[in-house]
């Protein structure tokens, strides 16, 4: 049985990071809202519990709590920031508001002998702090394990009950030895044998997928992106020819995508692949439409129609495989502390399974994106697919402003290809979240030879981000931008101007739409 760490969410922005850090130590972890019932916690049967940070104060009315019985389950507990204060509060310590918030890099001095800090040679090291409360009276049965200049109890422990607390954030990269502190909690306090690896995940998943699908046929919408590619490959390993992949060419794809997908999945992996040429259909539906939301709706609806028709050709299908990932299914706790239980449906193929009376199969729903990439590599997926940038479901439509026409898409596709090509050639591709071209709905004056020109403008958008929720424009060296611009203007017919987008998100978004 795989050991599990349960992370109770008290509204911290770092929750997914805690889960990922635990998993990087080869221990499986799940995140649940702090409000889940004791019964549910017992059913999860964790080998350790981490109480996350959060923006509230324990002495505020209505601040988030978890079931108190977790402290009597004989399961080790680690409280981080708010989680530590909650432990203090529960065991009759005293937590008070500080005059000044402690935020950012702070020097932490550990006491000798704590299991959490074993293997750290320095007595004093840098940690990342973000709190406005501190513990002024030690909770009953606890002893201090470390301090900072303004926080006399920045870590404590009750070794007998295996309950530990840190005021700082070990999950944040700025905390020195943060990963080792978590590892100590997992292996020394919880006594877990770390065995959660992507190889073990594949080994466990393949028989499960065989069992789940029985003798039935399964379809999968293959887009060529990382998530759907790994989903398809994993299922192919498990059920071989009972998997049927459908690739819809909607005319909004990157240059050469259809051929690349054929080569990788049909030729190389020998998978069943139905390629549907729906280019004309999509373009016809999009004719004359300029409103971005309308474009999205049309593309979503048409995709479902095309996909449904294609699946009828396959016949007698019972399951639809989808590349849903763990961040899509985590129930989140709002910043105010109240659980919001917002579960996102996958934005690209939402609505399909119910309409087609199919059962959904989501082999990656336990995984984070970086884990999906590791699974992909282990299954032999080519590196250029494993490490590719995210590409939106509606494709180039969100990058072709104004009315979409075949001619504009051709210009955009060529320009986009040059951006990607130069990013790869300069080794910048892997350092950014996304890099692409945008076709603007304006024309500008230029001069070529002795001729005045009046042609299209391409915007180049290159951003850094860790999850797409916020982003910054990438500080790409001027010579590389110059090369991209020069090549687009010289090689793409109908473009006489290239501009670089220097807006961050927020207030801008990554796509232009
Ligand atoms: P925005 O433009 O909202 O984009 O800042 C955030 C991230 O989401 C991607 N994106 C999509 N991905 N289907 C997708 O699978 C979509 O409809 C979609 N729209 C935007 C975008 O490329 C960026 O990475």
Boltz pocket constraint, residues with backbone or C-beta under 6 A from the ligand:
constraints:
  - pocket:
      binder: B
      contacts: [[A, 347], [A, 348], [A, 390], [A, 391], [A, 392], [A, 393], [A, 394], [A, 434], [A, 467], [A, 468], [A, 469], [A, 505], [A, 508], [A, 509], [A, 510], [A, 511], [A, 512]]
      max_distance: 6.0
